[in-house]
Amino acid sequence: MTSTAMFVGIDIAKTDVVVACRPDGASWTAPNDLPGITATVDRVRALAPTLIVLEATGGYETPLVAALAAAGLPVEWRIRGRSDGVHLRSVAPVFCSADAEKDKDDR
C-alpha cells in the first residue's frame, strides 16, 4: 500500500497563523499565541506530514518553529532578504534539503 505525501504550508503573522495542507486541501487559522500554537502542533502532528514549510517573518515564527521541532515534526523555513536568494533552514538536519532553490526576483 502506498501512502500519499502530506505537505503543510504555514503563513505566520503577528496575531495568527494560517495553515494549508496538500493534497487534501484542508486549511485553518489559529491565534499566534501559546494555546493557538499548541492546537496547531497537535492538529499538524495528527496529519503525519512529510514536510512543513513556513516563511521567516521577523521572529513571529520562532515559537511555532520551536514547538513543531520539539514535537519531532519535519519543519523548514524560508529566509528572505539575502543577496544570494532564499534559503531553506531546517531545525532537524535529517530533513534539510541540500539543494535550496533561489526565489524568482519580482523586480
Buried (B, 14 or more C-beta within 10 A) or exposed (E): EEEEEBBBBBBBEEEBBBBEBBEEEEEEBBEBEEEBBEEBBEBBEEBEBBBBBBBBBEEBBEBBBEBBBEEEBBBBBBEEEEEEEBBBBBBEEEBEEEEBEEEEEEE
